[in-house]
Amino acid sequence: MNYKRHQMTIKEIQEEIIEEFGAFDDWMDKYSYLIEIGNDLEGFEEEYRLSNNLIEGCQSQVWLHAELKDGKIQYMADSDAIIVKGIVALLVRVLNDRTPDEILDNELYFVEQIGLKEHLSPTRSNGLVAMIKQMRIYALAFKAKQES
């Protein structure tokens, strides 16, 4: 399945996520699924659990590390809050292994489509915006580095 994901576009992965969340009628089930997704997040290396990898604006602790490999960004993330870990896992699923241009040229519409934004507390919602912003900042930085 991982191999298939590399072949999918950002839009296709977002559509897949919308479909997955559409299978649940109840928000408690959606939260449970989000927790499950977070539990499946690849192990975050202890060496990246640094204060400069912490995302500003998140109520809980969220670490995000990115590297450019072969022109594509590899994101690694973790959080100390189970729901937030699920959210960042979804963002990594959509944006991981993409070129900076792919990340910058695509809107992340799945967040609103699955109703996530309206079911988060204001502080979690701000944290979600901060996570997306940080992932885009990495993309901008790597793009600038490629062009220089």
N, C-alpha and C positions, 0 to 999 in steps of 0.2 A: 504494500500500500504506500509506503514511503516513496518508492520509485515513481509510482503513478503521480504522486503529489508534485514532484519536480516537473512533470510534464504539463500540469494544469496551470492555467493563468490565475492571476490574483482574483479576477472576477469569478472564475469557476470555483475556486476554493470558497469564496464568500457565498456563492449560491449553494454550495454543499453544506456550509454551516447553517444557512437560513433553513434549508430543508431538514437538517438534523433537529434544530430547535423547534421547527414546525410540528414535529412528531409529538411534542408535549403540549397539553392544554393548560396545565397548571404551572404557575411560576415556581412552586416548591420543587416540582420535578425538573424544571429548567435549572434551578439553583443546584440541585443534586447532580445534574449532568455537568454543569460548570465545575463543580468540585471534582468530579471524576476526571474531566479533561485536565484540570490542574494537577491531579495526582499522577497523570501520565507524562507530565512535563519532564523532559530529559534532565538528568542530574546537573545541577549548576555547580561548576567547579568552585571550591572554597577560595581559590586564589583571586576570583573575580568578585568576591563578597566585600568590596571596598566601598568606602564612603563616596568616592567619585563615580561609582556605578549606581548609586542610589538615585531614584527619580524624585526630583523636587515636586512637591504638590500632592504627594500621595499620603493619605492618612496612615496607611500601613507601610511597611518597608517593602520596596520593590527594587530589585537589582536588575539592571540591564547592561549587558556587555555586547559589543558588536565588533566583528572583524571582517575585513574585505579579503576574500579568497577567490582567485580566478575571476575577478570582476563582479563577484556576487557577495552580498552581505550575509554573514552568518550571525544570527542573534542568539543569545543565551539569556535566559531570564529566570527569576525566582521571586517569591514573595513569602512573607511570614503569615499572610492571611489567605485562607483557603479559597474564598470566592475570587479574590484579586489574582491569586495564582492561576485560576481557571481563565480569567479575563486575559492576562498577559500570555497564557499558553495559546489562546485563540489568535492573538495578534502575531505571535511568533509563527504560528501555523500559516497565516495568510502572507506574511512578509518575508519569512526566512528564505534564504537562497535565491534572492532576487537582485537584479542590478539596481544601483541607485536610481536610475531613470524610471524603472518599473515602479518602484516605491513612490517616487515623487509624482508620477503621472496617474496614479490610481487613487480614487477616493475610497475610503473604508465605509461603505454604506451598510454592511451587515449588522453593525452595532445597533443602528436604529431599526433595521428591518426585523431583528429578532426581539426588539423591545427592551434591550438591555439598558439603554440609557435612562429610560423612564422608570425602570425598576431598581435603580441604584440610588443610594443615598446621595445627597449633593456632594459630600466629600469624596465618595467613591467615584462619582461621575467626573469630578475635577481630576481625580487620579487617573481615570481612563484617558481623558484629554491629554494629561501630562505624559502618559506612556506613549500615546500615538505621536505626540509632538517630539518626544525624545528619539523615537525610531526614525522619524523624518529628518531630524537634525543630524543623526548619524548618516543618513543617506545623502544629505546635502554636503556634509563634510567629506565623505568618501568620493562624491562626484567631483568636488573642487580639487581634491588630491589627485584624482585620475586626470583631470584636465590641466594640471600644472606641470 
